[in-house]
């Protein structure tokens, strides 16, 4: 697990936007499959904390959920069972993530999926997740209806055509960082 707090001078600010006044945590998850109620589990969390439009911290960790990762799922995110050996168990990591998100508004791309998995994992530990959440997928569909699709990569490349598009495909922290940039751009100014 890694938690990073950035000094303000190292971050990029988007000041003066009323939507950005509350603390938001933009996050992404990687899982063993699509359905938590069918036994799929959370195996990675990446999150970016945003305060007043400034990225102020990050949280990232793999999670050893003690379940196999199907080959077809492993091909998507590249996380192997060997990579999870020695990583924190959900009961160790999720309380720390709960402290990181505190009473923040949560933001995710396809929030229903990520929130659903997070709520399921929290419930397994007797924890709740009452947080308000926002979805950049829904926001991009409303604000950018002419895009050919609204995947994270497509939306990011549309909003930041000059940016280097370097990321580990479908890894939680990289996707959370991209989602944070998308969210800040979409709520902070016209795309």
C-alpha positions as CSV (number, residue, x, y, z in Angstrom):
1,X,0.0,0.0,0.0
2,X,1.2,3.5,-0.8
3,X,-0.3,6.7,0.4
4,X,1.2,9.9,-0.9
5,X,0.4,13.5,0.1
6,X,1.6,16.1,-2.3
7,X,2.8,19.6,-1.3
8,X,0.5,22.2,-2.9
9,X,3.3,23.7,-5.0
10,X,3.6,20.3,-6.8
11,X,0.0,20.1,-7.9
12,X,-2.0,21.7,-10.6
13,X,-4.9,23.9,-9.4
14,X,-8.3,24.6,-10.8
15,X,-9.5,27.4,-8.4
16,X,-12.8,29.2,-7.9
17,X,-15.2,26.5,-9.0
18,X,-18.1,25.9,-6.6
19,X,-18.3,22.2,-7.5
20,X,-14.8,21.8,-6.3
21,X,-15.0,23.1,-2.8
22,X,-15.7,19.8,-1.1
23,X,-13.0,17.1,-0.8
24,X,-13.5,14.5,-3.5
25,X,-11.7,11.2,-3.9
26,X,-11.5,10.0,-7.4
27,X,-10.9,6.2,-7.5
28,X,-10.8,3.1,-9.6
29,X,-10.8,-0.6,-8.8
30,X,-9.5,-3.7,-10.4
31,X,-11.4,-6.9,-9.8
32,X,-11.4,-10.7,-10.5
33,X,-14.5,-10.3,-12.6
34,X,-17.7,-8.4,-13.1
35,X,-20.1,-9.6,-10.4
36,X,-19.3,-9.3,-6.7
37,X,-22.4,-11.3,-5.7
38,X,-21.0,-14.2,-7.8
39,X,-17.8,-14.3,-5.8
40,X,-15.7,-11.8,-7.8
41,X,-13.4,-9.8,-5.5
42,X,-11.6,-6.5,-5.4
43,X,-7.8,-6.9,-6.0
44,X,-6.6,-3.3,-6.5
45,X,-7.6,0.2,-5.4
46,X,-6.1,3.5,-6.7
47,X,-7.4,6.8,-5.6
48,X,-6.6,10.5,-5.9
49,X,-7.7,13.1,-3.3
50,X,-8.8,16.5,-4.7
51,X,-9.4,19.5,-2.5
52,X,-10.5,22.8,-4.0
53,X,-9.5,21.6,-7.4
54,X,-6.0,20.6,-6.3
55,X,-4.7,17.0,-6.2
56,X,-3.4,16.7,-2.7
57,X,-2.8,12.9,-2.2
58,X,-2.9,9.4,-3.6
59,X,-3.7,6.0,-2.3
60,X,-2.9,2.7,-4.0
61,X,-2.6,-0.9,-3.2
62,X,-3.0,-4.4,-4.5
63,X,-5.2,-6.6,-2.3
64,X,-4.8,-10.3,-1.6
65,X,-8.5,-11.4,-1.6
66,X,-7.5,-15.0,-1.5
67,X,-9.3,-16.0,-4.7
68,X,-8.1,-17.1,-8.2
69,X,-8.0,-14.6,-11.0
70,X,-9.5,-16.0,-14.2
71,X,-7.1,-15.9,-17.2
72,X,-9.4,-13.7,-19.2
73,X,-9.6,-11.1,-16.4
74,X,-5.9,-11.2,-15.9
75,X,-5.4,-10.4,-19.6
76,X,-7.4,-7.1,-19.1
77,X,-5.5,-5.6,-16.1
78,X,-2.3,-7.7,-16.0
79,X,-2.6,-8.5,-12.3
80,X,-1.5,-12.1,-11.5
81,X,-2.1,-14.2,-8.4
82,X,1.7,-14.0,-7.8
83,X,1.6,-10.2,-7.7
84,X,-1.0,-10.5,-4.9
85,X,1.1,-12.7,-2.7
86,X,2.1,-10.8,0.4
87,X,-0.2,-7.9,-0.3
88,X,-2.6,-6.7,2.4
89,X,-5.8,-8.6,2.9
90,X,-9.2,-6.8,2.5
91,X,-9.6,-6.6,6.3
92,X,-6.2,-4.9,6.6
93,X,-6.5,-2.5,3.7
94,X,-10.2,-1.4,3.5
95,X,-10.3,0.3,6.9
96,X,-7.2,2.3,5.8
97,X,-9.0,3.2,2.6
98,X,-12.1,4.2,4.6
99,X,-9.8,6.6,6.6
100,X,-8.4,8.0,3.3
101,X,-11.9,8.7,1.8
102,X,-13.3,9.9,5.2
103,X,-16.4,11.9,4.3
104,X,-15.4,12.8,0.8
105,X,-17.6,12.7,-2.3
106,X,-16.5,9.8,-4.4
107,X,-15.9,10.1,-8.1
108,X,-15.4,7.2,-10.6
109,X,-15.7,6.4,-14.3
110,X,-18.6,4.0,-14.4
111,X,-19.2,4.6,-10.7
112,X,-22.0,2.0,-10.5
113,X,-19.4,-0.7,-11.0
114,X,-16.7,0.6,-8.7
115,X,-19.1,1.7,-5.9
116,X,-20.9,-1.7,-6.2
117,X,-17.7,-3.6,-5.6
118,X,-16.5,-1.3,-2.8
119,X,-19.9,-1.5,-1.0
120,X,-19.8,-5.3,-1.3
121,X,-16.3,-5.5,0.1
122,X,-17.1,-3.0,2.9
123,X,-20.2,-5.0,3.8
124,X,-18.2,-8.2,4.0
125,X,-16.3,-6.5,6.8
126,X,-19.4,-5.0,8.5
127,X,-18.6,-1.5,7.2
128,X,-20.9,0.8,5.3
129,X,-20.2,3.2,2.4
130,X,-22.8,6.0,2.6
131,X,-20.8,8.4,0.5
132,X,-22.3,10.5,-2.2
133,X,-20.8,9.6,-5.6
134,X,-20.4,11.1,-9.0
135,X,-19.8,9.4,-12.3
136,X,-17.6,10.8,-15.1
137,X,-19.0,8.2,-17.5
138,X,-22.5,9.6,-17.1
139,X,-21.1,13.2,-17.1
140,X,-19.2,12.6,-20.4
141,X,-22.3,11.1,-22.0
142,X,-24.2,14.2,-21.2
143,X,-21.5,16.7,-22.0
144,X,-19.8,14.9,-25.0
145,X,-22.6,13.1,-26.8
146,X,-20.8,13.0,-30.1
147,X,-17.9,10.9,-29.0
148,X,-17.9,7.4,-30.6
149,X,-17.8,5.8,-27.2
150,X,-17.2,7.0,-23.6
151,X,-14.4,4.7,-22.4
152,X,-11.9,6.3,-20.1
153,X,-9.3,6.4,-22.9
154,X,-11.6,8.0,-25.5
155,X,-12.8,10.7,-23.1
156,X,-9.3,11.5,-21.9
157,X,-7.9,11.7,-25.4
158,X,-10.7,14.0,-26.5
159,X,-10.2,16.3,-23.5
160,X,-6.4,16.2,-23.6
161,X,-5.4,15.7,-27.2
162,X,-1.9,17.0,-26.6
163,X,-1.2,14.9,-23.6
164,X,1.1,11.9,-23.7
165,X,-1.2,8.9,-23.3
166,X,1.0,6.8,-21.1
167,X,-0.6,4.4,-18.6
168,X,-0.6,0.8,-17.5
169,X,-3.7,-0.5,-19.2
170,X,-6.5,-1.0,-16.7
171,X,-4.5,-0.4,-13.5
172,X,-6.3,1.4,-10.7
173,X,-4.0,4.3,-9.9
174,X,-3.4,5.3,-13.5
175,X,-7.1,5.1,-14.3
176,X,-7.9,7.1,-11.1
177,X,-5.4,9.8,-12.2
178,X,-6.9,10.0,-15.7
179,X,-10.5,10.1,-14.2
180,X,-9.4,13.0,-11.9
181,X,-8.1,15.0,-14.8
182,X,-11.3,14.3,-16.8
183,X,-13.5,15.3,-13.8
184,X,-11.5,18.5,-13.1
185,X,-11.7,19.5,-16.7
186,X,-15.4,18.8,-17.0
187,X,-16.5,20.5,-13.8
188,X,-13.9,23.3,-14.0
189,X,-14.4,24.4,-17.6
190,X,-16.0,23.7,-20.9
191,X,-14.4,20.8,-22.8
